[in-house]
Amino acid sequence: MLPRLRDYRLSQVRGQWSAETRLARTALPYGETVTTSRQGTTGHQYNPWAMIDDGHSTEEHGPVWSCALAWSGGWKLTAQRLPTERVTVSAGFGHDPVTRELVPGEELVTPVCSGAYTEGGFGAASRLWHRYVRDHVLTHPDELRPVLYNSWEATGYDIDVTGQTELAEKAAALGVELFVMDDGWFGARTHDAAGLGDWTPNPERFPDGLTPLIDRVHELGMGFGLWVEPEMVNPDSDLYRARPDWVLHHRHRRRTEHRNQLVLNLARPDVAAWVHGRLDELLAKNAVDFLKWDMNRPFTEAGWPDAEGDPDRLWTDHVQALYALLDRLRADHPQLRIESCSSGGGRLDLGILARTDQVWASDNTDAVDRVEIQHGFSQLYPAGVMGAWVTDSPNPYTGRSVPLDFRFHVAMTGVLGIGGDLNHWGDTELARAAELVAAYKGVRHLVQLGEQYRLTGPGETTAVQYLASDGQETVVIALRHARHFGHRDPALPLRALDPAARYRDTATGSVHHGAVLLTHGLPLDLAADDHASTLVHLVREPA
């Protein structure tokens, strides 16, 4: 229950596929405001957290109360405003009308719902949560995430050892540190309607298995990653033909396919054991450093006909089995790092982050759209877990054309990845991309591990600052969509610097007074073109 306020405002994120985590702030009405997911996963539409203020707090000032649920399945969050002007907020797993019946002696462990309070506005609330994620959620919080290349948009399902090797060589030349081969490497997976569940290399595409490609990727100095979707199966697969009873279903009812696939019932111990065995074997036989773990559809016909006792328990047992599976794989393969993906940001929460290293924020890689998506993402989750790619222009999803620097600078505000078709990048693009990758490596310790300050929200100009914990250096990334009426870009006031110190721009050598940066601001040297951007790295001068 919150203290009495003069009014109440609710902040959450809303979305859909390709448009996740868009920030929404609305007056809290009387009665119950409920956000929920009944999909078996966190969901694209809402995220299990909320912030409440009195309607007057800003990015930098004012009290903010917040909470977040650590759960990756169905959930429910209720903010209730009573006529007596009291407000309560509650969150937990499950949803109406699912119930869970316990037998004598059985224990049900509910997920953690954490809370935070600050008087420093929404920016301070976000930094509290970022620190909480690093201190209490992530397994490898101080580890810098590598620059990765993902092959999906270059090849789709048209994968073979020769083409992937050529892409890996091009990626290595850019300074990429992790090469990830996406969908299409296994079973009969030459399209999206077959092979899912058969986790062995396609013998025609990889006649000698994955070892030749993995060895070459490692020779190039990169880690090797694979795309998997272990919770799903295609009806056209050896697994489904052998065990059609392993999917969620009800007797005598049609099994609804989505994306030509069905959901494996991990709540069944035999199914969970089989999935673990296949993945464990895959990792044991191949020097795989990274898994892009996808989950591309919600639950439908969520039945378990031969369950002993309460069949509704699959809603919780599936998630707990997923957690146990991830925990066991990471314990047995300590070098393994995992990215959570669910048609983009469909499974983003503190529960999955406790068992993975980063998340794929959205399938939409349009840099302009990503500004808003990533702004909402940052309200609770730190930049060091946000996967962000540079892809082709025009963008393959939206068709929008955006300069290479702008695409890179947007992706640099998270964990930088490249997903474009390098076979069609010209020499000038490749050379500039290599320079930008090197620039990111020079500041990623600040982006991924530093304190984040949102200097402006999405608008004509968007800017984000990342500050080292010791205050000795900071980086600013500024993005301007368009310049109006020929006006010059205003200087950008920074945050949390020492007003008595001086800061040197590592690119130009210019020295700025801390007091001036805090008040008048950092001058922006942006091109007049649309979608202009810059990265400025400032280092504190010795006293």
Solvent accessible surface area in square Angstrom, and as a share of the most:
residue,aa,sasa,rsa
1,M,141,0.63
2,L,15,0.08
3,P,62,0.39
4,R,147,0.53
5,L,34,0.17
6,R,175,0.64
7,D,57,0.29
8,Y,2,0.01
9,R,52,0.19
10,L,9,0.04
11,S,0,0.00
12,Q,19,0.08
13,V,3,0.02
14,R,106,0.39
15,G,13,0.13
16,Q,100,0.45
17,W,114,0.40
18,S,6,0.04
19,A,20,0.16
20,E,2,0.01
21,T,9,0.06
22,R,54,0.20
23,L,40,0.20
24,A,26,0.20
25,R,81,0.29
26,T,79,0.46
27,A,78,0.60
28,L,1,0.01
29,P,77,0.49
30,Y,122,0.47
31,G,34,0.33
32,E,111,0.50
33,T,35,0.20
34,V,62,0.36
35,T,11,0.06
36,T,25,0.15
37,S,4,0.03
38,R,134,0.49
39,Q,48,0.21
40,G,3,0.02
41,T,8,0.05
42,T,1,0.00
43,G,3,0.02
44,H,29,0.13
45,Q,74,0.33
46,Y,89,0.34
47,N,4,0.02
48,P,1,0.01
49,W,3,0.01
50,A,2,0.01
51,M,1,0.00
52,I,3,0.02
53,D,0,0.00
54,D,15,0.08
55,G,30,0.29
56,H,116,0.52
57,S,7,0.04
58,T,71,0.41
59,E,52,0.23
60,E,74,0.33
61,H,128,0.57
62,G,19,0.18
63,P,39,0.25
64,V,0,0.00
65,W,48,0.17
66,S,11,0.07
67,C,18,0.11
68,A,1,0.01
69,L,1,0.01
70,A,24,0.18
71,W,8,0.03
72,S,1,0.01
73,G,0,0.00
74,G,3,0.03
75,W,1,0.00
76,K,62,0.26
77,L,2,0.01
78,T,19,0.11
79,A,0,0.00
80,Q,55,0.24
81,R,24,0.09
82,L,53,0.27
83,P,117,0.74
84,T,86,0.50
85,E,58,0.26
86,R,62,0.23
87,V,0,0.00
88,T,38,0.22
89,V,39,0.22
90,S,73,0.47
91,A,24,0.19
92,G,24,0.23
93,F,39,0.16
94,G,16,0.16
95,H,16,0.07
96,D,81,0.42
97,P,121,0.76
98,V,38,0.22
99,T,94,0.54
100,R,62,0.23
101,E,130,0.58
102,L,74,0.37
103,V,96,0.55
104,P,138,0.87
105,G,88,0.84
106,E,65,0.29
107,E,141,0.63
108,L,52,0.26
109,V,101,0.58
110,T,86,0.50
111,P,26,0.16
112,V,94,0.54
113,C,57,0.34
114,S,17,0.11
115,G,59,0.57
116,A,27,0.21
117,Y,101,0.38
118,T,18,0.10
119,E,123,0.55
120,G,23,0.23
121,G,0,0.00
122,F,2,0.01
123,G,2,0.02
124,A,20,0.16
125,A,1,0.01
126,S,2,0.01
127,R,35,0.13
128,L,58,0.29
129,W,3,0.01
130,H,5,0.02
131,R,95,0.35
132,Y,61,0.23
133,V,0,0.00
134,R,32,0.12
135,D,102,0.53
136,H,135,0.60
137,V,18,0.10
138,L,18,0.09
139,T,73,0.42
140,H,44,0.19
141,P,35,0.22
142,D,114,0.59
143,E,67,0.30
144,L,70,0.35
145,R,12,0.04
146,P,46,0.29
147,V,0,0.00
148,L,7,0.03
149,Y,0,0.00
150,N,1,0.00
151,S,0,0.00
152,W,85,0.30
153,E,52,0.23
154,A,21,0.16
155,T,29,0.17
156,G,20,0.19
157,Y,51,0.19
158,D,114,0.59
159,I,2,0.01
160,D,58,0.30
161,V,38,0.22
162,T,84,0.49
163,G,26,0.25
164,Q,0,0.00
165,T,29,0.17
166,E,84,0.37
167,L,1,0.00
168,A,0,0.00
169,E,66,0.30
170,K,72,0.31
171,A,0,0.00
172,A,23,0.18
173,A,83,0.64
174,L,8,0.04
175,G,25,0.24
176,V,7,0.04
177,E,49,0.22
178,L,7,0.04
179,F,0,0.00
180,V,1,0.00
181,M,0,0.00
182,D,8,0.04
183,D,7,0.03
184,G,0,0.00
185,W,0,0.00
186,F,0,0.00
187,G,17,0.17
188,A,61,0.47
189,R,6,0.02
190,T,65,0.38
191,H,88,0.39
192,D,60,0.31
193,A,36,0.28
194,A,3,0.02
195,G,0,0.00
196,L,0,0.00
197,G,1,0.01
198,D,23,0.12
199,W,8,0.03
200,T,65,0.38
201,P,38,0.24
202,N,13,0.07
203,P,97,0.61
204,E,158,0.71
205,R,40,0.14
206,F,4,0.02
207,P,95,0.60
208,D,108,0.56
209,G,24,0.23
210,L,2,0.01
211,T,67,0.39
212,P,59,0.37
213,L,0,0.00
214,I,3,0.02
215,D,69,0.36
216,R,81,0.29
217,V,0,0.00
218,H,68,0.30
219,E,123,0.55
220,L,47,0.23
221,G,64,0.61
222,M,6,0.03
223,G,19,0.18
224,F,0,0.00
225,G,0,0.00
226,L,0,0.00
227,W,9,0.03
228,V,0,0.00
229,E,1,0.00
230,P,0,0.00
231,E,0,0.00
232,M,0,0.00
233,V,0,0.00
234,N,0,0.00
235,P,35,0.22
236,D,69,0.36
237,S,1,0.01
238,D,93,0.48
239,L,11,0.06
240,Y,36,0.14
241,R,145,0.53
242,A,69,0.54
243,R,89,0.33
244,P,57,0.36
245,D,50,0.26
246,W,15,0.05
247,V,3,0.01
248,L,6,0.03
249,H,18,0.08
250,H,69,0.31
251,R,146,0.53
252,H,190,0.85
253,R,140,0.51
254,R,187,0.68
255,R,70,0.26
256,T,44,0.25
257,E,85,0.38
258,H,86,0.38
259,R,114,0.41
260,N,55,0.28
261,Q,3,0.01
262,L,8,0.04
263,V,5,0.03
264,L,2,0.01
265,N,2,0.01
266,L,1,0.01
267,A,11,0.08
268,R,23,0.08
269,P,106,0.67
270,D,61,0.32
271,V,0,0.00
272,A,20,0.15
273,A,61,0.47
274,W,69,0.24
275,V,3,0.02
276,H,16,0.07
277,G,34,0.33
278,R,51,0.19
279,L,1,0.00
280,D,41,0.21
281,E,62,0.28
282,L,8,0.04
283,L,8,0.04
284,A,73,0.57
285,K,145,0.61
286,N,22,0.11
287,A,59,0.46
288,V,1,0.00
289,D,41,0.21
290,F,6,0.02
291,L,0,0.00
292,K,8,0.04
293,W,4,0.01
294,D,9,0.05
295,M,2,0.01
296,N,9,0.05
297,R,6,0.02
298,P,40,0.25
299,F,12,0.05
300,T,49,0.28
301,E,31,0.14
302,A,22,0.17
303,G,2,0.02
304,W,21,0.07
305,P,40,0.25
306,D,80,0.42
307,A,21,0.16
308,E,149,0.67
309,G,68,0.65
310,D,29,0.15
311,P,66,0.42
312,D,46,0.24
313,R,51,0.19
314,L,1,0.01
315,W,31,0.11
316,T,13,0.07
317,D,27,0.14
318,H,2,0.01
319,V,2,0.01
320,Q,64,0.28
321,A,21,0.16
322,L,1,0.00
323,Y,19,0.07
324,A,60,0.47
325,L,7,0.04
326,L,1,0.00
327,D,63,0.33
328,R,134,0.49
329,L,0,0.00
330,R,26,0.10
331,A,78,0.60
332,D,76,0.40
333,H,20,0.09
334,P,94,0.59
335,Q,90,0.40
336,L,2,0.01
337,R,54,0.20
338,I,0,0.00
339,E,2,0.01
340,S,3,0.02
341,C,4,0.02
342,S,3,0.02
343,S,12,0.08
344,G,1,0.01
345,G,5,0.05
346,G,0,0.00
347,R,8,0.03
348,L,2,0.01
349,D,0,0.00
350,L,4,0.02
351,G,3,0.03
352,I,2,0.01
353,L,0,0.00
354,A,34,0.27
355,R,50,0.18
356,T,2,0.01
357,D,4,0.02
358,Q,3,0.01
359,V,3,0.01
360,W,8,0.03
361,A,2,0.01
362,S,0,0.00
363,D,47,0.24
364,N,4,0.02
365,T,7,0.04
366,D,1,0.01
367,A,6,0.05
368,V,28,0.16
369,D,45,0.24
370,R,6,0.02
371,V,11,0.06
372,E,72,0.32
373,I,4,0.02
374,Q,12,0.06
375,H,31,0.14
376,G,1,0.01
377,F,2,0.01
378,S,8,0.05
379,Q,1,0.01
380,L,1,0.00
381,Y,4,0.02
382,P,2,0.01
383,A,7,0.06
384,G,7,0.07
385,V,0,0.00
386,M,6,0.02
387,G,2,0.02
388,A,2,0.01
389,W,22,0.08
390,V,1,0.00
391,T,2,0.01
392,D,38,0.20
393,S,43,0.28
394,P,84,0.53
395,N,9,0.05
396,P,84,0.53
397,Y,107,0.41
398,T,54,0.32
399,G,48,0.46
400,R,86,0.31
401,S,72,0.46
402,V,8,0.05
403,P,62,0.39
404,L,18,0.09
405,D,43,0.22
406,F,0,0.00
407,R,21,0.08
408,F,0,0.00
409,H,9,0.04
410,V,4,0.02
411,A,1,0.01
412,M,0,0.00
413,T,11,0.06
414,G,0,0.00
415,V,2,0.01
416,L,0,0.00
417,G,1,0.01
418,I,0,0.00
419,G,0,0.00
420,G,0,0.00
421,D,17,0.09
422,L,1,0.01
423,N,75,0.39
424,H,149,0.67
425,W,18,0.06
426,G,39,0.37
427,D,123,0.64
428,T,115,0.67
429,E,60,0.27
430,L,42,0.21
431,A,60,0.46
432,R,86,0.32
433,A,0,0.00
434,A,33,0.25
435,E,98,0.44
436,L,5,0.03
437,V,1,0.01
438,A,64,0.49
439,A,43,0.33
440,Y,0,0.00
441,K,68,0.29
442,G,41,0.39
443,V,4,0.02
444,R,29,0.11
445,H,62,0.28
446,L,1,0.01
447,V,3,0.02
448,Q,4,0.02
449,L,56,0.28
450,G,6,0.06
451,E,34,0.15
452,Q,16,0.07
453,Y,31,0.12
454,R,18,0.06
455,L,18,0.09
456,T,46,0.27
457,G,34,0.33
458,P,60,0.37
459,G,38,0.37
460,E,87,0.39
461,T,32,0.18
462,T,7,0.04
463,A,0,0.00
464,V,18,0.10
465,Q,0,0.00
466,Y,1,0.00
467,L,14,0.07
468,A,15,0.12
469,S,113,0.73
470,D,98,0.51
471,G,20,0.19
472,Q,81,0.36
473,E,36,0.16
474,T,0,0.00
475,V,0,0.00
476,V,0,0.00
477,I,1,0.00
478,A,0,0.00
479,L,6,0.03
480,R,0,0.00
481,H,40,0.18
482,A,25,0.19
483,R,70,0.25
484,H,94,0.42
485,F,185,0.77
486,G,63,0.61
487,H,119,0.53
488,R,217,0.79
489,D,25,0.13
490,P,106,0.66
491,A,41,0.32
492,L,12,0.06
493,P,49,0.31
494,L,1,0.01
495,R,55,0.20
496,A,55,0.43
497,L,14,0.07
498,D,44,0.23
499,P,77,0.48
500,A,95,0.73
501,A,9,0.07
502,R,130,0.47
503,Y,1,0.01
504,R,84,0.31
505,D,14,0.07
506,T,60,0.35
507,A,91,0.71
508,T,99,0.58
509,G,40,0.39
510,S,52,0.33
511,V,70,0.41
512,H,36,0.16
513,H,85,0.38
514,G,0,0.00
515,A,44,0.34
516,V,65,0.37
517,L,0,0.00
518,L,49,0.24
519,T,95,0.55
520,H,138,0.61
521,G,4,0.04
522,L,3,0.02
523,P,86,0.54
524,L,23,0.11
525,D,136,0.70
526,L,13,0.06
527,A,61,0.47
528,A,70,0.54
529,D,101,0.52
530,D,83,0.43
531,H,37,0.16
532,A,8,0.06
533,S,22,0.14
534,T,24,0.14
535,L,37,0.19
536,V,17,0.10
537,H,29,0.13
538,L,0,0.00
539,V,39,0.22
540,R,74,0.27
541,E,50,0.23
542,P,123,0.77
543,A,153,1.19
